[in-house]
Amino acid sequence: MLTIWISLIIVPMILGLWAQARVKGAFGKWSRVAASSGITGAQAAREILTAAQISDVEVLEINDMLGDHYDPTRKRLCLSTGVYDSASVAALGIAAHECGHAIQHAKSYAPLKWRAAVVPLTQFASQILPFVIMGGFLFHMMQLITVGILCYLVLTVFQLITLPVEFDASRRAKIILQQMGMVRAGEEAGGVNQVLNAAALTYVAALVAAVANLVYLLLIRNQSR
């Protein structure tokens, strides 16, 4: 059982920490390298949206490091200060990635619509999960373990849908930045690839963790029978 616990809990945890370290390392490295175009993340985002004929998305600055995101419900593209005001290779990569989501939204990209549809259920599952797991293990209530299994099933589906959404947004970003001359081929384009590929690892790690926890709870429930 100890080997199974290490394989299904500890290994995914280490993978997640490694993925986060990769993101911070890549962002830290390429945030110190200025792009030859000299434009900031905010300027790049607005130019990309204009080129894509998207005029109803607002580009905003937020005080949340690496909290950059696109909000499809409010049509807001939120960039952290380190991306919004920076003309670095990392900033342009992240800004273009979030624009990729805005373009997905404008083009009714199916996986983005699927993810949006399961967000409310995913949020609910995430909120009750700690209490369900704690109660299930402390009081040996298999009914709560079963609820935990359903929660992790929801999270697994969400993470599975998230992968094509994030990969596609990064693919769009890499192409757009070079097509619009915002980054040069070679070192700058390679830097964008490093930043976005590192970020993609975090989504892979999240999926692995969700699947591992789901399998672990299934094994516990089966052993209790």
C-alpha positions as CSV (number, residue, x, y, z in Angstrom):
1,M,0.0,0.0,0.0
2,L,2.9,2.3,0.8
3,T,4.3,1.9,-2.8
4,I,0.9,2.7,-4.2
5,W,0.6,5.8,-2.0
6,I,4.0,7.0,-3.1
7,S,3.2,6.3,-6.8
8,L,-0.3,8.0,-6.8
9,I,0.2,10.8,-4.3
10,I,3.9,11.7,-3.8
11,V,5.0,11.4,-7.5
12,P,2.3,13.6,-8.9
13,M,3.0,16.1,-6.1
14,I,6.7,16.2,-7.1
15,L,5.7,16.5,-10.7
16,G,3.5,19.5,-9.9
17,L,6.2,21.2,-7.9
18,W,8.7,20.6,-10.7
19,A,6.3,22.0,-13.3
20,Q,5.8,25.2,-11.2
21,A,9.6,25.6,-10.8
22,R,10.0,25.3,-14.6
23,V,7.4,28.0,-15.1
24,K,9.1,30.4,-12.6
25,G,12.5,29.6,-14.0
26,A,11.5,30.2,-17.7
27,F,9.5,33.3,-16.8
28,G,12.4,34.6,-14.7
29,K,15.0,34.0,-17.4
30,W,13.0,35.5,-20.3
31,S,11.5,38.4,-18.4
32,R,15.0,39.8,-18.3
33,V,15.4,39.6,-22.1
34,A,13.8,42.5,-24.0
35,A,12.1,41.7,-27.3
36,S,13.5,43.6,-30.3
37,S,10.0,45.0,-31.1
38,G,10.1,47.1,-27.9
39,I,6.4,46.8,-27.3
40,T,4.9,45.9,-24.0
41,G,2.6,43.0,-23.2
42,A,-0.4,45.3,-23.0
43,Q,0.4,46.9,-26.4
44,A,1.0,43.4,-28.0
45,A,-2.4,42.2,-26.6
46,R,-4.3,45.2,-28.0
47,E,-2.6,44.9,-31.4
48,I,-3.3,41.1,-31.6
49,L,-6.9,41.6,-30.7
50,T,-7.3,44.4,-33.3
51,A,-5.7,42.2,-35.9
52,A,-8.1,39.5,-35.1
53,Q,-11.0,42.0,-35.4
54,I,-11.9,41.6,-31.7
55,S,-13.0,45.0,-30.4
56,D,-15.1,44.1,-27.4
57,V,-12.4,42.7,-25.1
58,E,-10.8,45.0,-22.5
59,V,-7.1,44.6,-21.6
60,L,-6.6,45.2,-17.9
61,E,-3.7,45.3,-15.5
62,I,-4.0,43.1,-12.3
63,N,-1.7,42.9,-9.3
64,D,-1.3,39.1,-9.3
65,M,2.0,37.7,-10.4
66,L,1.5,35.0,-13.1
67,G,-2.2,35.4,-12.6
68,D,-2.7,36.4,-16.2
69,H,-6.0,35.1,-17.7
70,Y,-8.8,35.7,-20.1
71,D,-12.3,36.1,-18.6
72,P,-14.8,35.0,-21.3
73,T,-17.9,36.0,-19.2
74,R,-16.8,39.7,-18.8
75,K,-14.6,39.7,-22.0
76,R,-11.6,41.0,-20.1
77,L,-8.0,40.1,-20.8
78,C,-6.2,40.5,-17.4
79,L,-2.4,40.8,-17.4
80,S,-0.2,40.9,-14.3
81,T,2.0,44.0,-13.9
82,G,5.1,42.1,-14.9
83,V,3.5,41.3,-18.2
84,Y,1.3,44.4,-18.8
85,D,4.2,46.9,-18.5
86,S,7.1,44.7,-19.7
87,A,8.5,44.5,-23.2
88,S,10.2,41.2,-22.4
89,V,10.1,38.0,-24.5
90,A,8.2,36.3,-21.6
91,A,5.6,39.1,-21.3
92,L,4.9,39.0,-25.1
93,G,4.5,35.2,-24.9
94,I,2.1,35.3,-22.0
95,A,0.1,38.2,-23.4
96,A,-0.2,36.5,-26.8
97,H,-1.3,33.2,-25.1
98,E,-4.2,35.0,-23.3
99,C,-5.1,36.6,-26.6
100,G,-5.2,33.1,-28.0
101,H,-8.1,32.4,-25.6
102,A,-9.9,35.5,-26.7
103,I,-9.6,34.4,-30.3
104,Q,-10.9,30.9,-29.3
105,H,-13.9,32.6,-27.7
106,A,-14.5,34.8,-30.7
107,K,-14.3,31.7,-33.0
108,S,-16.5,29.6,-30.7
109,Y,-13.7,27.0,-30.2
110,A,-15.5,23.9,-29.0
111,P,-13.2,22.8,-26.1
112,L,-13.3,26.3,-24.6
113,K,-17.1,26.1,-24.6
114,W,-17.0,22.6,-23.0
115,R,-14.6,23.9,-20.3
116,A,-16.9,26.9,-19.6
117,A,-19.8,24.5,-19.3
118,V,-18.2,22.4,-16.6
119,V,-16.6,25.3,-14.6
120,P,-19.6,25.7,-12.1
121,L,-19.5,22.0,-11.3
122,T,-15.7,22.0,-11.0
123,Q,-15.8,24.9,-8.6
124,F,-18.4,23.1,-6.5
125,A,-16.4,19.9,-6.5
126,S,-13.2,21.8,-5.5
127,Q,-15.0,23.6,-2.6
128,I,-16.4,20.4,-1.0
129,L,-13.5,18.1,-1.7
130,P,-11.3,18.9,1.3
131,F,-14.2,18.3,3.7
132,V,-15.4,15.2,1.9
133,I,-11.9,13.6,2.0
134,M,-11.2,14.7,5.6
135,G,-14.5,13.3,6.8
136,G,-14.2,10.1,4.8
137,F,-10.8,9.2,6.2
138,L,-11.4,10.5,9.8
139,F,-14.7,8.7,10.2
140,H,-14.1,5.8,7.8
141,M,-17.3,6.7,5.9
142,M,-17.1,5.1,2.5
143,Q,-20.1,7.2,1.3
144,L,-17.9,10.3,1.6
145,I,-15.1,8.5,-0.2
146,T,-17.5,7.8,-3.0
147,V,-18.4,11.5,-3.1
148,G,-14.7,12.2,-3.2
149,I,-14.4,9.9,-6.2
150,L,-17.1,11.8,-8.0
151,C,-15.4,15.1,-7.2
152,Y,-12.1,13.9,-8.6
153,L,-13.9,12.5,-11.7
154,V,-15.2,16.0,-12.3
155,L,-11.8,17.5,-11.8
156,T,-10.2,14.9,-14.2
157,V,-12.7,15.7,-16.9
158,F,-12.1,19.5,-16.4
159,Q,-8.3,19.0,-16.6
160,L,-8.6,16.8,-19.7
161,I,-10.7,19.4,-21.5
162,T,-8.2,22.1,-20.4
163,L,-5.3,20.6,-22.2
164,P,-6.4,21.2,-25.8
165,V,-7.6,24.7,-24.8
166,E,-4.2,25.7,-23.4
167,F,-2.2,23.9,-26.0
168,D,-4.2,25.6,-28.8
169,A,-3.8,29.0,-27.2
170,S,-0.1,28.6,-27.0
171,R,0.1,27.4,-30.6
172,R,-1.8,30.5,-31.8
173,A,0.5,32.7,-29.7
174,K,3.7,31.3,-31.2
175,I,2.4,31.8,-34.7
176,I,0.9,35.3,-34.2
177,L,4.0,36.8,-32.5
178,Q,6.2,35.9,-35.4
179,Q,3.7,36.7,-38.1
180,M,3.2,40.2,-36.6
181,G,6.9,40.8,-36.1
182,M,6.6,41.1,-32.3
183,V,9.4,38.6,-31.7
184,R,12.3,37.5,-34.0
185,A,12.8,34.0,-35.2
186,G,15.6,32.3,-33.3
187,E,16.4,33.3,-29.7
188,E,13.3,35.3,-29.1
189,A,10.9,32.8,-30.6
190,G,12.8,30.1,-28.7
191,G,12.3,32.0,-25.5
192,V,8.5,32.3,-26.1
193,N,8.5,28.5,-26.7
194,Q,10.3,27.9,-23.4
195,V,7.9,30.0,-21.4
196,L,4.7,28.6,-23.0
197,N,5.9,25.0,-23.0
198,A,6.8,25.3,-19.3
199,A,3.3,26.7,-18.6
200,A,1.8,23.7,-20.5
201,L,3.5,21.3,-18.1
202,T,1.5,22.7,-15.2
203,Y,-1.7,21.6,-16.9
204,V,-0.3,18.2,-17.6
205,A,0.8,17.9,-14.0
206,A,-2.7,18.9,-12.8
207,L,-4.3,16.2,-15.0
208,V,-1.9,13.6,-13.7
209,A,-2.6,14.6,-10.1
210,A,-6.4,14.4,-10.6
211,V,-6.2,11.0,-12.2
212,A,-3.8,9.7,-9.5
213,N,-6.1,10.8,-6.7
214,L,-9.1,9.3,-8.5
215,V,-7.4,6.0,-8.8
216,Y,-6.2,6.1,-5.2
217,L,-9.7,6.7,-3.8
218,L,-11.0,3.9,-6.1
219,L,-8.5,1.5,-4.7
220,I,-9.4,2.5,-1.1
221,R,-13.1,2.0,-1.7
222,N,-12.5,-1.4,-3.4
223,Q,-10.3,-2.6,-0.5
224,S,-12.9,-1.7,2.0
225,R,-15.5,-4.1,0.5
